């Protein structure tokens, strides 16, 4: 268990580092569309699932499979006839299991596979993965909404938006609750079918074992005779094997949940940013930056509002050392021009020049080192201002 737990910890630590590095390297436009406040909530939930699926659950799976094989071996060694009859009932339990997971799939709105993919493992993985993914999306949305509301609590209070925020938050939780309730009801019905099949199998085992003992007594058996103790030994070996086989489900559930979480993590980790602020590509002129800025026919719309053009053919020229104030109504594009100059975004059309260089050709870190920028709502870190 120690080895698998340590391995899971190391893997999740690497996932955390790669996830944070990838998030920090994404362009600002990506945060506008994905919901920046949801990222930390997703990270905590998804990493927990990955750690559960790559840690001790692997050791548990190996232990239970070994226990199942050993118990079945003992049962067949003691009396193969009774063991074979008990194993013959496995298709009944398997059919009940398929019904169980069909119910789970129906409750989660999962479309079943066809052909050779129709097996118990496929149903289990699809059902659990779907439920986990749906619940994760709803809880992430709820966490993101709460984070946004608390970060802008002054605006929320000033506009009396508290009832609306609470209503939207309740909607997210209600959807997650519906997913859990549907899954719970169907899992309960399915488990009832599975345990009913198991109890019927136990009844068959005792009935057939009793008949074998009675036949041995009637035939005056004197060597290698089946006794009541043998029946109980075979029966309880089979029970132990069945219990071990049943305990395989939680690790498989953890693996399917981890698979769903890893998919969401890798989607972010493997994403190549359109504007990589950590890249070393691009020019770094040796001459000192003069600060001459030219804006030529710039058209731009934010990724979150692609149908709303903020900049429509903007042209501007600022000489080196010149002090310029941009004046206009709200939404005219004053802050947008600064964002474009810093390459938080790229214009859909046109270009911006700095000292006769197109800023797209300059190294992004070099470009931003030449600019001093204080936003409308600045946030100071511990070392933002040096004495």
N, C-alpha and C positions, 0 to 999 in steps of 0.2 A: 504493500500500500504506500509506503514511503516513497518508493521510486516513482510510481505513477503520480502521486500528489506533487512531488518536486518537479516532475516533468510538466504537469499541468500549470504550475505556478510560473515556470520559466516561459512557457509558450504564451500564456496570457500577458505576461510582462512585455514580451516582444510585440504582441498584438497592440497593447496600449501605446507603446512607443511609436510604432508605425502608424497607428491611427491618428495620434496627435500630430505627428510630423506631417502626415498627408493633409490633415485639416488646416494646419497653419500655413501650408504652401498653396492652398486654393485661392483663386481670385475672388474679389469681393462680390462679383455678380453671382457666384455660386452660393454664397451665404444668403443672398436676397431670395433665391428660389427654394433652397432646401430647408430653411428655418434654422438659423444659427442656435437658437435657444434649445432646440431639441437634441443637439449633438451630444451634450454631456449626459442627458438622460439616456439616450440610446447607448452611449459607451458603457455606462454603469450596468445596464441591464444585459446588453449583449455579451460583454466580457464575462459576467457572472455565469451565463449559460455556456460559454466556451470553456471556462475553467471547470465547470461541472462535467462537461462531456469529454474532457481530455485528462482528467485527474483520476481519482480513485474509482470512478465508475468503470474504467477499463479493467482494473484489477478485480472488481466485483464480477464483471462479465466472465472473466477467465475462471474465477472461483466457482461460479454457479454452473458453468458448462462442464467443468471437471467433476463437480459433485454429481451432476446428472449422469454422466458416463459411468462413473464408479458405482452409483446406486443401481443403475440398470444392469451392470455387469454382475453385481452380487445377486440381484433378483433372478437373473437367468441361470446363474450357477446353482442356486438352491432348487429351483423348479422351473424349467423352461415352459412347461405347459401353461401354468397359471400366469407367468410373466407374459407369455404370448397373448393370452386372452385379454389381459389388462392393456397391453399395448395395442391390441386390435380395436380398443375403444377410443384410441387417440383420434381417428378421423371424426368421431362424433364431437369430441372436444374441439378439434380444429374447425369443424363446421360452425360450432357455437362461437368460436373466436372470430371467424370471418363475419358472422352476423353481427358480433359486437362491434367490430371496427367498421363495418358497413354503416352501422348506426352512427358511429362517431363521425365518419366521413359525411354522412347526410346532415348531421347537426352542424358541421363546420362549413357546409357548402362546397365540399371537395368533389370533383369529378373523378370517379374511379378509373383505374387503368383497364386495359383490355388485353386479351390474349394471354401470353405467358406472364404478363405483369400482374395478373390477378392472383396474388398470394398474400398471406397474412402479414408478412413483413412490410410489403408495399402499402397495404391499407394502414398499418400502424404509423409508418413514417409519414405518409401523406397527411393523415388526420392530425397527428400531434404537431407536425411542422406548420400546417395551415393555422391551427388554433393559436400556436405560439406567435406566429407572424402577425396575425390579426390583432391579438391582444397587445403585442409590442407596439404596433402602429398607433393604436388608440391611446395607450398610456404615454407614448412619446409625444403625441399631440397634446394631451392634457398637461404634461409637464412643461412643454414648450409654451403653451398658453399661459400657465401660471407664472413662469419665469418672465415672460414679456410683460404681463400685467404688474408684477412686483417691481420690475426695473423701471417701468413708466407709471408708478403709482400716483404721481402728481397729476399727470395728464388724465389718468383714469378717474381720479377723484374730481378734477375740475370739470370734466364732461359728464359726470354722473353715470359712468359706464359700468359700475359694479354689477348691477343686475344682469346686463348683457354678458359680461365676462363669466359670471357664475353660471348662467344658462349654457353658454358654450362649453364650459368645463364639465358641467353635469352631462352634457350630450356625449362628450368623449367617454366619460366613465360609464354611461348607460350602454353605449355600444360595446365596450369591453365586457360589461356585465352580461349582456345578451350572449356574447360568444361563449363565456364561461358557463352560463346556465344551460345553453343548448348542448354544449359538450358534456356537462355533468349529468343531465338527464339521460342522454344516449349512452354514455359510459356506464351508468347505473343499470340500465336495461341490458346492455351487452354483458356486463359482469354477472348479472343474474343468470343469463343463459349459460355462461361458461361454468359457473359454480354448480348450476343444476346438472349439467352434463357430467361434472366431476363426481357429484354425489351418486348419480346413477351408475357411474363406473365403479365406485366403491361397493355399491350393492351387488353389482355383477361379480366383483372379485370375491367377496365373502361367500356368495352363493356357490360359485364354481369351486372355490377352495374347499368349502364344506363338503361338496359332492365328491371331490377327489379324496378327502380324508375318509369319508364314509365308504367309498369303493375300496380303499386300501384295507380297511378293517374287515369288510365283507369277504375279501379275497385272502384273508389271513396272511397278509404281507409280513415277511420277516427280515427283509434286507432293503436298505435304502427306501424305507417307507415314508410317505408324506404324513407329517404330523401337524397338529394344530399350531405348534411352534413354528414349523416351516412356513405355514400359510401366513402367519402374522409377520414373520421375517420378510417374506416376499412382498407382502402387502405394504409393510412400512418402508421397505427399500424403494418400492415403486412410489410411495407417497413422498419420500425424501427426494427422489429424482424429479417428481412432478413439481414439488415445491421449488426446487432449484431451477427447474425450467421456467416456472412462473416468475421467479425473481430476475429472470433475464429481461423482462419487460422494462423495469425502471432504467437500467443502463441504456437500453435501446431508445427509450424516450429521451434520455439526456443526450444521446448522440444525435437524434433527429433535431432536438432543440438547438444543440450546438451547431449543427449544419446550417440551420436557418439563420442563426446569429452570424456565423462566419461569412455567409453569403452577403449579408448587409455590411459587414466590416470590410470585406475585400472589395466591395463595390466602391467604397470610399478610398481605401488604401491604394487601389490600382488606378484610380482616376488620375489622368494627366491634366494638370491645371492649364487653362488657356493663357493665363498670365502668371508665371512662376516667379514670385518675388525672391526665392532663394537660389535661383539659377545663376550661374556664372557666365552665361552666354550674353553676347551683346558687346558693343563698343564701350570703352572707357577712355575718352579723349585725355591726352596728356596736358593740354592747355587748360588754364583756369576758366571755369564757367563764367561767362559775362552776364547771362540772364536775359538774353533777347528771346522773346516768345512770339511765335506767329501761329495763329489759328486759321486754317484754310478750309472753308466750305464743310464744316463739321456737322454731320447728322448723327443723332444718338437717341436711343430709347432704352430705358432700364430693362434688364432681363425679366424682372417680375411684372413689368407693364409694357410688353413689346408693341402694343397698339397705340401707345401714347408717346408721340414724338416730343422730347424735351428740347433738343437742339435741332433747328431746321436751317441748315446752311449758314452756321455761325462763322463770321470772319472777325479776327481781332489781331492787332499787332501792338506789342508792348516793347519799347526800346529798353536796352540795358540801363539800369539805374532809375528808370521811370516809375513813379508811384501812380497806380491806377486803382480806382474804386469801381466795382461792378454794381450797378443800381438797377433794380427791376422788381416787379411784383413777385409774390411767392410762386414758385414753380417755373420761373422764367429761365432757369439754367445757370444761375450764378455759382452755386456750390457744385453743380455738375461739371462746369468747366475746370474747376480745381481738381475734382476727382479724375477727370480725363487727363489733366496735366501730370498727375501723380501715377497715372496708369492703374488706377483702381479698376477702370473699365477702358475698353477700346471703342472708338467711334465706329459706327457701321459704315460711314462714308466720310471722306476728308482726312486731314492729317493735322498734327500739331508738331511744330518745329521748336527746338531749343538750340540756340546758337547755330542755326542752319542744319542741325541734325534732326532727322525724324525720330521722335522719342521711341518709336517701336524698334529702332535699330540700336538704341542705347541699352546698356546693362541696367536692369531695373533697380538694383541696389545703388548703383552709381547715380541714377536719375533722382532717386528719393533722397540721397545724401545732399544733393544740391538745393533741396527745397526745405524751407521752414514752414510748417503747417500747424495751425491751431484750429481745431474744428469748432462748430457752434456749441457743442456740449462736450468739452474736453474731459478726459479721464486721466488723472495723474497717478502713475505708479510710484513705488517707493523711491526709485532713482530717476524719475522723469526730469526733475530739475536739479542740477548740480550747483552747489554754492561756488 
